[in-house]
Amino acid sequence: MKNKELFAALKMLQKEKGISMDVLCEGIQRALVTAVKRDYNNKDIVFCELDPEAETMRVFVRKNVVSEISDPDEDILVEQAQKYKATAVPGDIIEIELETKEVSRIAADKGKHVIRQGIREAEHGRMREEIQSKNQEIVTAKVSRIDPETGDALIEIGKAQEFLSKSEQIPGEVLNPGDLIKVYIADVKDSTRRFPRATISRTHPGLVRRLFETEVPEIYDGTVEIKSVSREAGSRTKMAVYSADENVDAVGACIGPRGARVGKVVDLLGGEKIDIVKYSENPAEFIAAALAPADVVSVTVDESGEKSCKVIVPDMQLSLAIGNRGQNARLAAKLTGWKIDIKPESGKESPAIVLE
């Protein structure tokens, strides 16, 4: 049957809310079928077809043609079936389109609820697509409210809302309602809710990686490659970069003129320190670079294949190489993937650290 008013409303929603006509029609079909099925004891015999181009809507039931009825909802006698299909015989399945009057009765009774539900489903579908498309990307989010007990923040990403747990917030930062922040969508999983459950983070190393991709054109166009990132959020990050182009200084490109590029990322992370080092295929060179700002005298790689090494540093640089509470060595080990045993050049019995 024709339903110009319905499709005019859908076209308006499509334009105003940016929801595709297919998604709108799918939501309304599902909702309308659910409503009509109640008149048939919720049997799966009700179907709906919407054609936005022809502006037509069909609501019909499928019934089994039988000689004797066992289920009044699903069965129809041959004599009655032949009113809809003259050649109907037992064993056939026929489609009985609901009359305009009957559909109008259902629409009058449940139509507004059905349409509202269909629109909600369509909007949820759009939000689902939007959040899934941003998986492992950074987005700008608005802080909606803060839970005073847990410290978890409810944030808005477009029209979707997600929780940024306290554990995923940068230690020491204070968020307030109305703040605009950069967050990293670390993972998106299907859930029992209407749209997927996203893991939102401000501590994930991926946030640093994506921020540099935004600030450094050479990373964005592939001239410079980020090989690895290790991070202790709120305190320090180490990032290894590389360029196959001999004329491009990968580290310099990330730092930028007068430190402008790395400075922008540092500001977005609330002052977190960032060490940018040059990646090398040579493990000894890479490990030595990763321990910056400490100088390294030598790196001896264990040939057993267990990715462990002994690093010798000047006596006066031992504490710098290890870092406060072992942080520098720990981040270097995470960055390189190597177990690092640091010892002083003098060989005296001094504090050493073994990390991986």
N, C-alpha and C positions, 0 to 999 in steps of 0.2 A: 504494500500500500504506500501511497505517497505521503510524505511527512516533511513538507518544506520548512515548517517552523522548527522542527528538531534540527535539521541540517543547517539552517541559518544560524541557530544558536551554537552548533558545533564549530562552524566556520569562524564565528566571532571569538570563541574560546581559543581556537587554533591561532588566531592572529594576536589576541591579547596576552595569552599565556605561553605562546611558543610551543604548544604541544602538538605533535603530529596528528593528522586526522586518523591514521591507522590506529594509533594508541588510544585515541578517544573512542573510536568505534569498538575496539576490542574491549575496553572497560565497560562500555554501555551494554554491549552484547552479553557479557558475562553477568552483569548485574541484572539485566532484564530476564535472562534465562533463570537465574536464581529465584527471582520474584515469581515468575510464572510456574516454575516447578512445584511451588507450594500447593497449587491447585491439583497437582497430580502426585501427591504424596512423596514429593522430592525424587521421583523416578527420573532417570537420565534419558528422557524421551523428548525433551523440549529443546528447540534450536532457534537461533535467531541469525538472520543475515541482513547486514546493512550495506547498502551500495551508495556511497556519498556522491558518486558521479550522476547516477540516475535519481538520487534522492528518494530511494525506496527502502522500505523495511519489511522483512518477512519474519513472522513468528509462527512456528509450526511444530506439530508433534508427529513423531513417527510411531506407527502402530503395526502390530503383526496381524495379518489377515488370518482368521481362524474360523472353524466350523462351530466351535464351542468355546465360550469365553471362560478363561481361568483367572485372568487379571483384568478387571475393567479399565485400569489405567493404560495398560500396554496392548490389550487385544481389541480387535474390532471384527464383528461378524461380516461374512462375505457380502450379504445384502447391503449393509451399510457402507462397506468399503467401495462397492461398485458405484455409489453416488459420487465418489471422488475419482475413481479409476474404473471405467466400465469393464476392463478385462481382468479385474482383480480376482485371484483365486487363493485358496488356503496356502499359506507358506510365503506369500508376498509380504513386502513391507511397503506401506504407503505413507506419504506425507500429507498431513491434514493441516492446511493453513488456518490459523485462527481468524475468525471473521473480524472485520473492522470494529463491530459493535463490542465483541468480547475483548479485543485488545484495548479498546477505549475504556472499557470498564476497569481493566487491570491498570491501565495508565492513570486513570482518575484516582484509583485507590492507592497505588504504589509508585506512580510515575515520578513524582518529585524526588522521593527518596532514591529511586533507582538512578535517576540522572545525577543527583548529587554524589551518590556512591561511585558511579561511573567516572565522574570528573575527578574524584579523589584518587581513584585507581590510576587514571591517566596521569595526574600530577605526580603520584608516587612512581609511576613508570619512568617519567622524565627525570625525576630526582635520582632514581636507580641508575639510569644510563649516565647521568652527569657524574655521580660519585665514582662509578666504575671506570669512566674514561680518565679520571684523575689519579688512578692507582699509581703509586710510586712517583708522584709529582708533588710540587709545592703549590700551595694556594694561599691566597690572602683570606683570612677568616676574621670574623668579628666576635669578640667576647660578649656573650649575652648575659651570663651570670656566673657567680662563683659560689660553690657549695661551702658555707662557712665551717662545716665540720671536717669534710674530707679534703677541701682545697681543689677538688675537681672543677674544671671549667666547662660550661656549656657554650659551644661556639657555633656560629652560623657560617655555613659554606654555601653560598647562594641561598636557596630556599631550604636546604637540608640542615638539620641540626645534629651535632655529634658531641660526645664528651671527650675533652682533653684531660686525661687523668693526671693527678698530681705527679705521678711517677714519670710521666712523659713530658713534664714541664721542665724548663731549664732551672737547675737548682739556684735558689736565691732571687729569681725574677718574681716580680709582683705584677699580677694581671688584674685589671679592673674592667668592669662592664663598659662596653663601648670601645675598648682598645682594638686596633687592627693589628693582627700578627700574622707572620708567615708560619705555616705548619706544613708538615710532610705527611702525606697519606701513605703510611708504610704497608698497609695491607687492606684488602677488601674481601670479605667473606659473606657468602649467603647466610641468611639467618631466618628465624621464624617470623621476624618482623616484616613489615611491608616492603622495606628496602634493606639493602645489604648493611652489615655491620662493618664500619671502617675503623682501622686502628690509626689514630691521629697522633703525631709525635712532634715534639720540639727538640728531642734529644737524639734522634736517629742520625747516623752519619750521612744518610741519604739527603737530609736537609742541607748540609754543608755542600754536598756534591751539586745539588740542583741550584743552590744560590750562586755558586761559582759559574755554572753554565749560563745563568742569567746575566751575570756581571762581566763575564769574559767572552768576547766574541770569538776568540780563537778556540775556546772549548766548544762553544755552540756549533761552529762550522767544522769541527773535527781536526783542526790543525794541531791543537793541544789535547791530549788525552789524560783524564784522571785515572790513574792506575789503581789507587787504593786510598782509603780514608780510615783513620782510627780516631776515636773521639771520646773524651770524657766531658760531657756536656756541662757548660757553665764555667769550665776551667780551661781546657786546652784541646786543640785538634791538630793532628798531623795529616798532611795530604801529599801524596806522591804524584808527580805529573811528568809527562813525557811528550816530546814532539819528534816525529820522524823527519821533519824539515830542519836541516842543519842551520838554517838561517833564522830559526825561531827559538828564542829563549823561553822555554816553557815556564820556568819559575818566574821570570821577569814579567811575562804576559799576565800571570795570575796576580802578581803584586800590583802591577799597573803604575802609571806615572805618579811618582811621589807617594806610592802606596795607596792610591785612590781606590783601586778595585778591591784589594783585600780589606781595606779600611771600611768599605761599604758593607761587606759581609760581617766583619767584626761588630759593626754597629747594630746590624740586624740580629746578631746573636748576643747582644747585651754586653759586649766587651770581651768575649771569649778569645783567648790567644790562639793564633793559627800559625803553625810552622809549615811552610811549603818547601818540599825537597824534590830534587831531581831523581826520577826513577832510573834504574839501570838494570840491564839483564844480568850484569855481574853481581852476584849476591854480596860480595865483600864491599863493593862500591855502594850498593844500595843501603846496606846495613850502616855503613859509616855515615852516609848522608842522613839517614833516618834518626841518628843520635844527635843531630844538631840541636842546640847550638854548641854542643861539646865537640872538641877536636878528638880525632881518633888516630892513634899511632898505627895500629894494625888490626886486621880482622882475619882470624884463622878459621876456616870452614871445616867442620867435621866431615870427613869423607865417607862416613858410614851411611849417609843418605837419610839421616833423621832430621835434617834441617836444623842443626844446632851449630853454634859457633862461639869462639872465644874472642872477646874484644879487649884490646889493651888501650888504655887512655892515660894521658899524663896524670901524675899524682894529684896535681892541683885541680884537675878537671873531673876527678872521680865523682864528686857529689853532683856536679853539673850534669854529667852523663846519666847518672842514676835519676836525678831529679827529686823534687820534694815527695817524700813517701813513695819513691820508686816510679813516679808518674812518667818521666821522660823515657826511661828504659821500657816501661810497660807499653807505652804508646808506640814506641819504635818496634817492639816485638809484634804487636798487633798489625802494624802497618806493613811489615815485611813478611810476616808469617814464619819467622825464624825464632828459635829459642836462643836467647842472648845471655852469655856469661861475661860480665864486665869485671876486669881486674886492673889495678894500677900498674903503671910502667915499672915502678921500683920492685914490684913483686912482694912488697912487705905485706904482712898480715893486716889487711884493711877490709872494711866492709865491702862486700861484693854482692852482686844480685844476679839471679838466674831467672829469666822470665820467658814466657812464650805467649 
